[in-house]
Amino acid sequence: MKAFLAAVVAMVVITVAAPTTLDQIGFSAADSTSGSAVRLD
């Protein structure tokens, strides 16, 4: 039971922290889909 609760807590922490962390290091969807090679007609 302790292992299950630890896994649930780890999953919640990763789920909450991932978007903020990825945005700070430049792996957000906006950063990955835009660049100098994008044509705007």
HUURZI-V353019 format. One record per pair of residues at least 24 apart in sequence whose ideal C-beta (glycine too) atoms are under 10 Angstrom apart, sorted by the first residue. I is the first residue (numbers start at 1). GAP is how many residues later the second one is. D is the distance in whole Angstrom. If there is no record, write none. Layout:
[[I,GAP,D] [I,GAP,D]]
//
This chain:
none
//
